[in-house]
Amino acid sequence: MKKLAVLSVALLGTGLALAHPHFNKRAVALLPGLIEASIAYRTVPVNELLIEKVAVGSFVTPRSPRLTLTGELMAGSTAVPSGTYTLGVIRRGPADWEMVLYPGRLLRGEEPALEKLIRLESEFSNAEKNVEHVRIDIIPGQGKFKGKAVVTMQFGTMLLQGALTYPDVPSPRPDMTPNSDRGHP
């Protein structure tokens, strides 16, 4: 009996050591106009077979990541009021996706009311680097998204970007004094 207990503990320990970890992650950006945009999500391993099966026009959300805004932004000409949104994607074609926001929180397996989706100006491309877990961030835009806040979602080699416009307000100058941690050196 003692050997069985030791063997059980050893197998359990081995199983825990080999378990695939998932993390709760959060990305936060303070946008012009002092609007905070934060994205909270759980890392999800890439399943390319599942991605291939998604039908054109279908909505997908990898474990319902949430975007929370403390002020109003714009998605094209559509106002995106402060609040919490579920971040998702819609397949537009075999190699084309669109980023969308759904007001509120979707539970796992829950289907959104498609008429409530807020479509972001999106750009889909293949990333140079393959990632094994979904990565979501909010970054300053470049190129056609310059001057906008860009939500990025990378899943394997697929990179999707969705743009949000913030209010046109002057940004405060960074503190450039020596030993300041609020500006660039």
C-alpha positions in Angstrom: 0.0 0.0 0.0 2.9 2.3 0.9 4.4 1.7 -2.6 1.1 2.5 -4.3 0.9 5.8 -2.4 4.5 6.7 -3.3 3.9 5.8 -7.0 0.6 7.8 -7.1 2.4 10.9 -5.7 5.3 10.5 -8.1 2.9 10.2 -11.1 0.9 13.1 -9.9 4.0 15.2 -9.5 5.2 14.2 -13.0 1.8 15.1 -14.5 1.9 18.5 -12.8 5.4 19.2 -14.0 4.4 18.3 -17.6 1.1 20.2 -17.5 0.7 22.9 -20.1 0.5 26.2 -18.2 -1.9 29.0 -19.2 -1.6 32.5 -17.8 -4.0 35.3 -17.2 -2.5 38.3 -18.9 -3.3 42.0 -19.0 -2.1 44.8 -21.4 -2.8 48.4 -20.4 -2.3 51.6 -22.4 -3.0 55.2 -21.3 -4.2 56.9 -24.5 -4.4 60.6 -25.3 -7.3 62.2 -23.4 -6.3 60.1 -20.4 -8.4 57.2 -21.6 -7.2 53.9 -20.3 -7.6 50.9 -22.5 -6.9 47.5 -21.0 -7.1 44.0 -22.4 -7.4 41.0 -20.2 -7.1 37.5 -21.5 -6.0 33.9 -20.8 -3.3 32.4 -22.9 -4.7 29.8 -25.3 -2.5 27.4 -27.3 -2.8 27.7 -31.1 -5.0 25.1 -32.8 -4.5 25.5 -36.5 -6.8 22.7 -37.3 -9.6 24.5 -35.5 -8.8 27.8 -37.3 -9.0 26.0 -40.7 -12.5 24.8 -39.8 -13.9 28.3 -39.1 -16.5 29.1 -41.8 -16.5 32.4 -43.7 -18.7 34.9 -41.8 -18.3 33.1 -38.5 -17.5 34.9 -35.2 -14.7 33.4 -33.0 -13.3 34.5 -29.7 -10.3 32.7 -28.1 -11.6 32.4 -24.5 -13.4 35.8 -24.6 -10.6 38.3 -24.1 -12.0 41.6 -22.7 -11.2 45.2 -23.7 -12.1 47.7 -21.1 -12.2 51.5 -21.9 -12.5 54.4 -19.4 -13.5 56.8 -22.1 -15.1 56.9 -25.6 -13.1 55.9 -28.6 -14.2 55.5 -32.2 -14.2 52.5 -34.6 -14.4 54.3 -37.9 -17.6 56.4 -37.6 -19.0 54.2 -34.8 -18.7 55.4 -31.2 -17.3 52.9 -28.7 -18.4 54.2 -25.3 -16.5 53.5 -22.1 -17.2 50.0 -20.8 -16.2 46.4 -21.3 -16.2 44.5 -24.6 -15.5 41.0 -25.7 -12.8 40.9 -28.4 -13.4 38.6 -31.3 -12.7 38.0 -35.0 -14.8 37.2 -38.0 -13.5 35.2 -40.9 -13.9 37.2 -44.1 -12.3 34.8 -46.5 -9.7 31.9 -46.6 -6.9 34.2 -45.6 -8.7 37.3 -44.3 -10.1 38.2 -40.8 -11.7 41.2 -39.2 -11.5 42.3 -35.6 -14.7 43.0 -33.8 -15.9 44.1 -30.4 -19.1 42.8 -28.7 -20.6 45.0 -25.9 -20.4 43.2 -22.6 -19.0 39.8 -21.8 -19.7 36.6 -23.7 -19.6 33.4 -21.8 -17.8 30.4 -23.3 -19.9 28.9 -26.1 -22.4 31.8 -26.1 -23.2 33.2 -29.6 -23.2 37.0 -30.0 -26.0 39.0 -31.5 -24.3 39.8 -34.8 -26.1 43.1 -35.1 -24.4 44.3 -31.9 -20.8 43.7 -33.2 -18.6 46.8 -33.6 -16.3 46.3 -36.6 -12.8 47.7 -36.3 -10.9 48.8 -39.4 -8.7 45.7 -39.6 -5.6 44.5 -41.3 -4.6 40.8 -41.5 -1.2 39.5 -42.4 1.2 36.7 -41.7 3.7 37.4 -38.9 7.4 36.7 -39.3 7.4 34.7 -36.1 5.2 31.8 -35.1 3.8 32.0 -31.5 2.4 28.9 -29.7 -0.1 30.9 -27.6 -2.4 33.8 -28.5 -0.8 37.2 -27.8 -3.0 40.3 -27.5 -1.7 43.8 -27.0 -2.6 47.5 -27.7 0.1 49.5 -29.4 0.5 52.9 -31.3 -0.4 52.5 -34.9 2.0 52.7 -37.8 1.4 53.1 -41.6 -2.3 53.4 -42.4 -3.1 53.2 -38.6 -0.7 56.0 -37.6 -2.3 58.2 -35.0 -4.6 55.4 -33.8 -4.6 52.9 -31.0 -4.2 49.4 -32.5 -5.3 46.2 -30.9 -3.1 43.3 -32.1 -3.9 39.6 -31.9 -1.3 37.1 -33.0 -2.3 33.4 -33.2 0.3 31.1 -34.7 1.6 33.0 -37.8 -1.6 35.0 -38.2 -1.5 38.6 -37.1 -4.6 40.7 -37.0 -4.8 44.4 -36.2 -7.8 46.5 -35.4 -7.8 50.3 -35.1 -9.5 52.6 -32.6 -9.4 56.3 -32.8 -9.0 58.4 -29.7 -9.9 62.0 -29.1 -7.8 64.7 -30.8 -6.3 66.2 -27.6 -2.9 67.6 -27.1 -0.7 65.1 -25.3 1.2 66.4 -22.3 4.9 66.7 -22.9 6.9 64.0 -21.1 9.0 64.9 -18.1 12.5 65.2 -19.5 14.2 66.1 -16.3 17.2 63.9 -15.2 16.2 60.7 -13.4 12.6 61.0 -14.6 10.8 57.7 -15.3 8.0 59.5 -17.1 9.6 60.4 -20.4 12.2 59.2 -22.8 15.8 59.9 -21.8 
